[in-house]
Amino acid sequence: MNEPDSRITLTLRGEHAKKGVSLDAFDGFITHFTTALRRHYRASKSEPPRRAGHPVTADKLATAFRLVEFKVGSGIAVLKPPLTDGDPGLGLASEVPTLAWGNLGSLLAAAESGEHLDDDVVEELEAAAKCLGKEGSFFVDYRSGDMARTHAFDLPEIARLRAPQVIETSRQHTITGSLHAIDLEPDHVAIRAASGMDWRCRYPDDLEQRVLTLVGKRVWARGAGKTTSPRVGTLDVVEIHPVAEYEQTALFTGAPLPLEQLMERQAIRGPQGLAAFADPEWEPDDESERFLEAIFAENE
């Protein structure tokens, strides 16, 4: 990426962004804005959202911007690509210096086209705007080479990006995934499916001991439930079992055996021909005879 041709300008507006931005408001905005970008990146890769904590390397690369200028007006922050030469803190950024640029471009393209964003992304964008106070909003001007995108994010526009909630009635589900405890709800468990869907599970008293012994293991469960968001569902468990662990059986020997020994084990005395594969109780008809004739003809 050619640095002079790549620039992002964030214009922040709101009661906390007049003739500059208060530090608390700016800190809150940046935190939620970068979290929205990281969650958009993970959603685009079909990866489950991460809990709050130190971001992993890929998440850092998805928001690897440099603040190079701040102007007074409302609050105008100018970002550029990261410096990668001799900067060990960015790790793989030296190999993927444009990932953050592409990630933000993807978010803006989705917003411009009216595409609904992941709920987690919308919530963070909404929180970023609210950090700027009453009537908070922000405007993104994105320049990368010959590509230019602009988009204004205020609360009504952000709400438009949220996918409409589908009210689903409870129905029978059979799900498979990893059973884990929910930190904030000690008496509840959840099953995280391979898709990243988290099923919050309730269970009757008679299943409590079984459920507790299965925490941390792969299970399958059946019960009545429904999805409450694109990534969360609820399930009233009536049946739960561990998924059988894969076991390598002694189907094959480690060392090859002589052909004579294999023939002796299978009672083979010589060439068998195609007739050996026929069912002795099978009564051929004209159609099957023609089929066998065609096979023999191909093998002559």
N, C-alpha and C positions, 0 to 999 in steps of 0.2 A: 504494500500500500504506500502510495506517495503522500507523505504527511501534509504538504501544503494543500493538496486537493481534498483532504478529509477533515471535516469539522462538523461538530454537533453543537447547536446553540439551544440552550434551555431557557425559556423566558418564564419566570415565575410571577404569578399575580395573586393578590389576596390581601387581607388586612395586615398580615405579617410580612408582606413583601412590597413595601412602599419605600422608595428611595433606599433600596437595599433589602436584605432579608435578615431577620433575627437569627442568631446562631442556632437556637433550639429548633426553630421552624426549618432551617436549612438542613440541620442534622436529621430531623425526622423525615423530611422529604427525600433526601438521598438514600436513607435506609430503606424506605418503602419502595422507592423507584428502582433501586438495584435489586431488591428482593423480587419485584414484579418481573424484571428482566430474567433473573435466574430461574424463576418458576416457568416463565414462557419458554425458556430454553429447554428445561426438563420436559415440559409438556410436548414440545415439538419433537423430542426424542422418545416420547412415550415412556418416560421414566417416572416412577412415583415421586411425589413431592417429599422433600427432606424436612425433618423437624428443625426448629431453630437451633443454631449452633454455628460452629466454624465452617464456612463453605469449603467444599472440596475443590480440587484444582480446576475441573471443568467448569464449575460454577464461577470461579474467579475469572476464568478466561471469557466467560459470557458477559462480564461487566468490566473488562479491563480497559477503562478509559482514563485519560489524564485531564485534570482541571487545569487549564492554561490561562484562563482569564475570567474575571468577574467584573461586570459592569453594573453601575447604578442606573436605575430607571424605575423599574419594578425590581426585579432581580434577574440578571442575565448571566448565566454561566456558560462558558465555552469549553468544550471537551475535544480532545484529540486522541489519536491512537497511542498505545503505550510505547515507551522506550524499551526496546528489547535487548539491546547490546549491553552485555555485562551486568544485567539485572537479575540476580539469582532468585529474587522474590517472586518473579512471574513464572518461573518454571517453564512449562510448555508454551507460554505466550510467544517465545522466540520462534517457535515453529508454526504457531497459528495466530499471527498478529491481527487477523481480520475477523476472528470469530465473534467478538463483541459487536463489531460493526454490522455483521450479517445478522446477528440476533436482534439488534434494535431495528434494523431494516425490515426484518420479518414481522416484528410486532407492529410497526407503522403500516406495513402493507396490509396486514390483517385488519387493522382499525379502519384504514381508508376504504377497504372493500366491503365493510360492514360485517365482516366475519365475527362470529361470537368467540370470545376468548375463554380460556379455562377460568373457572370461578376463583381459584386462588390468585390468578393474575389480576383479575378485575378488582378483587378486594384490596390488593396492594396498591394498585393505581388510585383507587378511591381514597385510601388512607394517605397516600402521598399528597393528593390535592387538599385534603382536609387539614394537613399539617400547616398549610399556608393561611389558614384562618377562614373567615367568612368570605364566601364567593371565591374560594381558592381554585386556581386552575393553573395549568402550565402548557406551554406551547413548545413543540419540538421541531427544530429546523435541522434536517439531516442532509449533509453533503458528502458524497463519496465519489470522487472522480466525476464522471458525467451524470451520475445518478443524484437526484434531489427529491426529497420527500418532506412534507410538512404536515403536522397534525396538531390540533388543539384538543386538550383533555380538560374538560370541566365535568362537574358531577353528572349533568344530564347525558353528556356524550359517553362518559364511562359506564353509566347505567345501561346505555344502549348496547354496549359490548357484552353485557352479561347474557348468557343463554337463558331463554325462558324456562322457568321451572315446570317440569312435567310432574303432575300429581299422579303418582302410581299407587294402585291399590295393592294390598298385600296378596301375595300368591306363593305357591310352593317353589322353593329353590333348593338345589343341591350344589354346594360350592366346595372347592378344594383350595387349600392354601396353608400358610403358616399361622398357627395359633399363637397369639401373643397377648400379654396383659396391657391394659390401658393405664398409663401413669396416673391420670387425674381421677380415674374411677376404679378403685382397687377391686370392687366386686364385679367388674365387667371384664370381658375378654373380647378380642376381635380376631377375625380371620382375614389375613392380607392375601388376596389372590394374586396370581402371576401378573395380571393386568394392572396392579397397583390399587385396585378397589379394596377398600377396607370395610369389612362387614362387622358392625358392632353387634355382639351376640348377648342375648339373654337366654337363660336356661333354667329348667325346674330344679328343685332341691335334690331330687334323686339322681341328677346327672352331675352334681357339683364335684364329687370326688374324681369322677372320670375326667371332667373338663380340666381340673387342676393338674392332674398327672400328665395331660397332653400339652400343656403350655410349652412353647418352644419347639414343638414338633409339627410335621406336616400332617394335616387331617383332612377328612371330608365330612361335611355336616349337611343335614337336611332339616328343613323347617319352613315356616311361613315368614316371609319378609318382603321388603321393598327397598328400592334405591331412594335416598333422600337428596343426593347430589350426584354429579358425574363421578365422584370418587368415594362416596360413602353410602353404605346401606345398613339396614337393620335386619336382624334375623332372630326369630324365636326358635331356638334349637330344640328339636324333639329326638334327634339321633346324631351321634358324633362318634367317629372312629379314626384311629391312626391310619395313614396311608402306608401300605406295606413297603418296607425298605427293599430296594433292589438287591438281589443276591446273585452272584456269579456262581452257577453250578458247574460241576465237572463234566460238562457236555463234551468237551474236547480234551484230548491229552496234550501234554506239553511237547512230547516228542512224536514225530511221525512214525507210523507203524508200517511194516512191510505189506505189500498188496496181498501176498499169500495168506498172511494172518487175518487181514480184514475179510477176505473171501471165506476163510474157514469159519470165522465168527458168524457170518451171515449165510452159511450153508450154500455157498455159490460154488459150483463145480466147473462152470465154463460159461461161454457166451449165452445170454438168455434170450436175446431178440425182443422185439416189441411185444410179442405175445405174453411175455412175463408180466407186463403191466396191466393186462386185462383182468377184469373181475371174473372169476370162474363161474359166477351165477348170472353173468350178463348174457342175455339172449339177443344176438345181433339181428337187425332188420336191414332192409335194402338201403336205407339212408346211411346207417352206420357202416355198412359194408363199403359203400362208395367213399365214405370218409377215410376208412382204413386203407383202401386202395390208393387214395390220393397221398396219404402219408408215406406208404411204401414206395410209391412212384418217385416222391421227392428224395428218398434216401437211397435210391438205386444209382 
